[in-house]
C-alpha cells in the first residue's frame, strides 16, 4: 500500500487445544475468541470454524478492508459492501490444495455518479490486497457495483 514501502509488519495469533477436537484461536488485545475444528469433509463435526473457512475469510475480509482503505483515500463515502467467497479444494500430486477461489463482492453505491470512483477503488484493491497477493490458488473476482437501496440514500427511512 502507498506509504508502507520497505517496512516490515509482524502479526501473531495464539492457538490452544484444550478439548479433544476443538482449539481456541485468540489474538492479543481482542475481545473475541474463535473456536476451530476440522470440517466434516475431513472427519470433524463441522460445528465450529474450520481452517479452510478461516483461510477464505481472511481473503474476503482483506479484500473488504483494502477496498475501504482506498475508498477513504479517494473520498468515496457512503458505500456498503458484502462479499461471498467459495474455495475449491482438489487433490493435486496426492495433496489437497485450494485450486480456485471465487470472490463475489457487491459494492453498493449511493448514486450513479460514484460508479467511476468505485471502479477506480476496485482496481487498486485488486492490485494491493495483501492476502490475495499471497495466495497461490487462482482467484476469480465476480464484482458487482450496484445502486444501494433507497434506505442508504435516506438513512432516516427504515
C-alpha positions, 0 to 999 in steps of 0.5 A: 500500500502507498506509504508502507514501502520497505517496512516490515509488519509482524502479526501473531495469533495464539492457538490452544487445544484444550478439548479433544477436537476443538482449539481456541484461536485468540489474538492479543488485545481482542475481545473475541475468541474463535473456536476451530475444528476440522470440517466434516469433509475431513472427519470433524463435526463441522460445528465450529470454524474450520481452517479452510473457512478461516483461510477464505475469510481472511481473503474476503475480509482483506479484500473488504478492508483494502477496498475501504482503505482506498475508498477513504483515500479517494473520498468515496463515502457512503458505500456498503459492501458484502462479499461471498467467497467459495474455495475449491479444494482438489487433490493435486500430486496426492495433496489437497490444495485450494485450486480456485477461489471465487470472490463475489463482492457487491459494492453498493453505491449511493448514486450513479455518479460514484460508479467511476470512483468505485471502479477506480477503488476496485482496481487498486484493491485488486492490485494491493490486497495483501492476502490475495497477493499471497495466495497461490490458488487462482482467484476469480473476482465476480464484482458487482457495483450496484445502486444501494437501496433507497434506505442508504440514500435516506438513512432516516427511512427504515 
